[in-house]
Amino acid sequence: MFDNKNILITGGTGSFGKQFTKTLLKRYKPNKIIIYSRDEQKHFQMAQEFTDACMRFFVGDVRDFKRLRKAMQGVDFVVHAAAMKHVHIAEYNPMECINTNVHGAEFVIDAAIDCGVEKVIALSTDKAASPINLYGATKLASDKLFVAANNVVGTKKTRFSVVRYGNVIGSNGSVIPYFQKLLHEGKRLTITDERMTRFLITLQQGVDFVIESFMRMHGGEIFVPKIPSMKMTELALAMSGGEPYEVIGIRPGEKLHEAMITREDSLRTLEFQNHYVIKPTIRFTEAVDFTINAKGEQGKPVADGFEYSSDTNNWWLSREEFLELIK
């Protein structure tokens, strides 16, 4: 699918961008992989690691529409991974979060349409479902923008979809590197609440799901993978070898449990073999049958009252399975 194509990744110097790039280079023969990020130092470091002739590095911010449009010239596929992601930092810096996550999404959409990009997938988060914090609220707004963008493309070929998943094991800023740091310093691990649960997915699983979603998408879907949950107490005990942890209380904007599909969303949700699809709330000018995706896979509506939440999930990681994953 990506052979001889031009792919741009916003926030491409982050954990996802690097793994996505590594996977593209291993499986395909892209014409160009364009890394778009505002972090000059990360560009420098990534350019030392990825020296293939197809690599291009654009220093730029998703808040800068002119720079985005210049970077997207001739691009076929876009993955929008750039975001302000730390929940508590967003609570204290709300306008910065809005400018990046909402206005940045708007600029990515406009640049993609102007440049005739074929397909765009935006990365979302479980925190966008029934959000209680600003980060989740801005990502919900971003999801809505990308879904609705399919209705304003006019005669352009550009199509937009969203991928929503849970906590990425080992990504920058996630709990696992933080716990590893505490263990290295000989400190006790900290838990905000003993009842807390989270969805977990590996970085490679996230990358693979995005690639599959490019192949499956019509435009307008929110793709949600079927992934396991884990209690944060179990995660801490697994990493510490059973040593005691410290409970420090929930931080600003933090949830006890995360949902990826709410009961309200379930009215528009289809179940496929290894994922779900949330259909758009609005009707597009072009009629789409979302029960059959672009790969020919068929889905069916979920049961009434269905909810996909980390505390009621029927797939749980054991300590042993978790330790195997983080190897």
N, C-alpha and C positions, 0 to 999 in steps of 0.2 A: 504493500500500500504506500509506503514512504520512499520507495526506490525512485531516484531522480527527482525527488520533490524538495521543496524548500519549507523548512519547519522553523517557526519562531517560538521561543519559550520566554514568557515574561517571568521575572524573578528566577531566571535560569541558572543563577549561581548558587541557589539554595540546594538543599538535600534532594528534593524531588527533581529539580532541573538536571543535576549532575547524574542521577541514576537514570533518568529518562534519556539523556544524551548517550550514556554508556550503552543502554539497551538498543537505541536506534543504530548506533555504530556497529554493534555486534550482529544485529539481525537484518539490517537493510543497507542500502547504498544510497543515502540521501545526497542530493545535489548541494544543499546548504543546511546547516543547523545554526540558527541565529540565536545567540544568548543575549537577552535583553535584561539589564539589571542596573540599578543605580550605584552599586557598590564597586568602586574602582579596584580595591584591594582583592576582592573575591574574583573579579575578572582576571586580574593578574595571576592569581593562584590557579584558577581553572584553566587558563591558557597554557600553563606549564604542564598540566595533566593531560589535556586534550589537544593534541597537535595535528590531528587529521586535517587534510587540505580543505575539507568541507566546512570547517568551523569558522564562524564569524562572531565577533564580540562587539556588541553595541552598548556603550554606557548610556543609560537613559532611564527616566522615571515614567511610570504609567500615568502620572499626573500631567505629563508633557505630551499633548496631543500631536503637535507638529513633529516631534522626535519619533513618536510611535508610528505615525503615518509614513515617515521616511524609512523606518526600519522594516515596515511591512510591504514595501514595494516588491512585487513578484513572489510573495509568500503564498503557499498553498494551504498550510495547516498552522494553527496557533493553539498553544496550550497556555492558558492564563493562570499562572501559579503565583504571581506577585500578590502579596497582601501584608497588611499589618495584623499579626496573629496572636500576640500575647494578650490574654483576657484582661489582666489587671492593669497593664500599661495602657490599653485602649480606654479603660474606665477613667484614667487620670488624664488622658490626652484625646478627648473625644473627636475634636475636629480633624486631627491628624489621621485618625482611623477612618473617618468619613471621607476625607479627601482621597485617601489611597484606595479604600475598598469599594466605595460607591462611585465617586467621580472617576477614579482610575478605570473601573469596569466600563463606565460610559464611554471613555476615550478609546479603550480597546475595541469596543463594539463599533464605534464610528470609523476608526482607522481601518478595521477589517472590512467593513462594507465599502468604504472609499477605494480600497486597494484590491477588491475582488477576491479576497481570501475564500477558499472553498469551504473549510470547516474550522470551527472554533470550539474548544472545550474549556470551560472554566472550572477550576477546582473549588469545591465548596467544603463544608465541614458539618459534622453532626450538630454543632452549636447553632446552625441556622434553622433548625427545627424547634419551634416554640422557644425562641431566644429569650433569655433573661439578662444577657449582658450586651454591651454595645458591639463587641466583635461579632457575636452571633446575629445581631440585628442588621449590621452592615453587610454581612455575607448573605442574609436572606434577601436584602434589597438587591445585592449583586445578582443572586440567582434569578430574581424576578426580571431584572434588566436583560440578562442573557436569554431567558426564555422568550420574553416579549420582543426581542430584537428580530426574531424570525418573521414577525408580522410587519416589519418596516423595511425589509430589504428590497422591496419593489421587484424589479426584473433581475437583480443581482443574484448570483448563485450561492452566496454566503449563507451558511446554516450554523446555528449555535445550539449547544447542549451543555449540560452541567453534570459533573461527577461529584457525588457527596460521599465521604467516608469518615471513619473515626480517627482516633489517635494513631499516628504513624510511629511504629517502633524504631527508635534510634534516630529520628529526625532532629535537626537542630532545635533546641528549646524544649524538647519533649522530656518527660519525666525520667526516662531511662539514662540518658547521659548525665542528668542531674544526680540521680541516685549513684551512678558510677563514680562521680566526683566526690560525693559524700563518703562513699566507702573507701576511696583512695586516700582521703584525708583522715580516715579513722573515726568518722562521725556517725552518729546514729541516724537512720533514715527517718524522714518526716512524712506523716500522712495527715491530710487536712480533715478527713472524717472516715471513721472505720466502716461506714456503710457504702462508701463510694464505689461505683463500678464504671468501667469504660469499655467501649469497643476498641479492638486492637487490630492493626493491619501492618504488615511489613512494607518497607519502602518498595521492594520489587513487586509485591502484590498490587500496590497502588499504581505503579507504572504500568503493569500488565493490564490492569482494569481500564486505565485511560486508553491504551492502545486498542483494546477490544471495543471500547465505547465509540471510538472513531469509526470502527467498522460497522457497528450496530446502529448508529444514529440516523434518524430522519431529520432531526432538528426540533428543539423544544422539550426534549426529555430531561428529567433529572435521574441519572443512573445511580443506584445504591447497591453496593456489593453485599453478599451474605458473608459476614465475618464474625469471629468469636468475641465474647465478652470476657472480662476478668475483673475480679475484685482487687482493688488497689492494695488491700492488706495482703492478699496472696502474692501479688507482684513484688511487694516489698520483702516479704518473707523468702520468696524464691531468690531474689537478688542478694539478700544478706545471709543466706544459709540458715534462716530460722532465727536470727538475732532479733531482739525487741526493737520496736519502732516507737517514735514519738508522735502523738496526735497534737496538731498545732491549730486546728480550726480552719473553716472554709475561708478562702480568700475572696475579695470583692468580685462579684459577677460569676462565681463558680457554682456549678450544679452538682448535686449528689449523683445523678445518673444522666446519661445523654440519650437522646432519641434521634434516629435518622428518618423515621417516618412516623408522623403523628396520626391519631385517630381521624382527624380532619383530612389529612393527606390520603388516608386509606381509601377514601371514596374514589380517588383517581389513580390508585396504585395497581400495577400489574406485576404478577410474580412470574419470573423466568427461572430456569434451572439453577443458576448460581448468582442471580441478582434480581433486584426489583427496578421498576421504572415508574416514576411519578409523572403522570401526564400533565400537560399545561392546563391551567385554569381557564385560559382564554382560547377562543376558537380562531384558528388561523385562516387567512384567505384561501390557502391551499389545504384541502382536506387530507388528513393523514390517518392511516390505520396503525395505531401504536401497538396493537396486539401482535403484529408481525414486524420484527425489526429488519434492518437492511441486510442482515445475514440469513434471513429466513427463519430465525428462531421464533417460536410462538409463546406468548404469555397469556395468563388468565387473571381475572380480577381476584384480589385477596378477599378474605372473609370480612363480613361486617364487623366493625369495631377493632380491626387489626391495628396493632401498634408495634413498631420495631424499636425497642428500647434496650439499653444495655443491661438493665436489671431484670427484664423479663425474657431476654434472649434464650433460646433453647440450645445454644452452642457456647460452651465455656472452656477456657484454657486452663489446664492444670499447671502446677508449678513446673513439672517436668517438660511439658509441651512448650511452655513459655521459654524455659532455659534453652531448649533445642532451637527455638526460633531465633533467639538473640545471638546464637553462635555465629 
